[in-house]
Amino acid sequence: MSTPHNEAELGQIAKTVIMPGDPLRAKYIAENFLNDFKLVNQVRGMYAYTGTYKGKTLTVMASGMGMPSMGIYSYELFKLYDVDNIIRIGSCGSYSPDLQLFDIILSEQCFSEGNYALTFNNENCHLISSNNYLNSIIEKTALNNNIKITKGNTICSDCFDVYMSNVNKFLERTPKDFNPISAEMEAFALFYNAKLLNKKATCLMSVVDSKFIKNIATAEERQTGLNNMIKLALDSALEI
C-alpha cells in the first residue's frame, strides 16, 4: 500500500512515530539513535525511517512545515498506516521571559486562529488539547532522567510569527486566560487529526528563539539542546 505522499508499505511503519518537521532531522535521528533502520519513504524528500531503539520498533518521519503538511502526513499515518501514537518534536519561539534557549516545552492546549478544522471537518474548532496519557508518560520519563520540561499552552500559527507585522495584535486575539508560552506551526493539525480518528498525539518543542532573548546559540549548543528533546521523546516511546 502507498499514497501519493508516502511509498511505505503496510507494516513498514511502527505503531509509534516520532515526528520532527525537518526531513534532515529525521535522517539525523535515524543515523544517531536507531539500530537496523531502513528508509521507508522518500517521496517529496519527506524521509521516514523505521528501526529499533533499545529494542523497540519505532518510526521517525518528517512532517514538513505548517498545518497543511502536518495534516496530510499525520492523517495518512493514523488512518491508512494504523499508527496509534505520534510525538511531534519541533522547534518553537518563546513568549515567556522565564524560558531560555533550548528549554523543552510539553504542549498541553493548542490554539489556532486558522480554519483547519472547519475546512477539513466542518467544525468551528480553534482550541484543542494534546493527549493526557502521552503527556503523563513524557513527564514521568523526564523526571526519571532528570530532564527539565515546562508544560504550557501553545499557539499554532499559519505563518512564521517572527515575520508578522504585529505579533502583539495577534496575541490579543487568543482566548482569554490562554496565556501561551510558545508558538509553532504544526501541532493543531496533528492534535485535531488524532481527536478525529481516536488516536493519541502530543508535541515536544525546543526553544530556538524568544522575544526576550537577543543572544544566538552556538552550533554545539543547538545540537545538544535538540538532542535532549530527541532522547526524551525516544525514551518516552519505550513506555507506550
Salt bridges, closest charged atoms under 4 A:
GLU31 OE2 - LYS27 NZ 2.78
GLU76 OE2 - HIS5 ND1 2.69
ASP82 OD2 - LYS15 NZ 2.55
ASP82 OD1 - LYS199 NZ 3.33
ASP84 OD1 - LYS199 NZ 3.32
GLU113 OE2 - ARG173 NE 2.38
GLU123 OE2 - LYS195 NZ 3.80
GLU139 OE1 - LYS151 NZ 3.14
GLU184 OE1 - ARG88 NE 2.94
GLU186 OE1 - ARG88 NH2 2.84
ASP235 OD1 - LYS54 NZ 3.03
